[in-house]
């Protein structure tokens, strides 16, 4: 019974994601179906304004020009199983900051200052991705297993300590045999 509900839930989620991916071209070109030279547009009782742009069509052009790639990148990030998927956070952050600047549009400057925020995010993401890569390359490509190396070093230390103790015992045995 649990397996059926799990399968249904998985199919529902995957179906929703597939539908979302399938309608992204429609979302991307949605602005073409809006009234041109109109300062506001109402849909299902929700009123959308031009938000400082020339008209609503241009505002939705900028909104969906940032939202659609952001949505696709988020889906990719969530569904990616490769070791480098954290690198996808960099373009996600870029589109997020650009979408925020478009939604809070006050002046004529778009896509100019977001680079500073993206650099800050990149300074965190790039070292994390590089660290993961180094660990994986060492383990899978070069065959270096750090835990195995630690245990091997520990065994070597113990062998060295045993060797020193054996030498001490041999010396004490020689001195005892000479005394007798």
Secondary structure, 3 states (H helix, E strand, C coil): CHHHHHHHHHHHHHHHHHHHHHHHHHHHCHHHHCCCCCCEEEECCEEEECCCCCCHHHHHHHHHHHHHHHHHHHHHHHHCCCCCHHHHHHHHHHHHHHHHHHHCCCCCCCCCCHHHHHHHHHHHHHHHHHHHHHHHHHHHHCCCCHHHHHHHHHHHHHHHHHHHHHHHHHHHHHHHHHHC
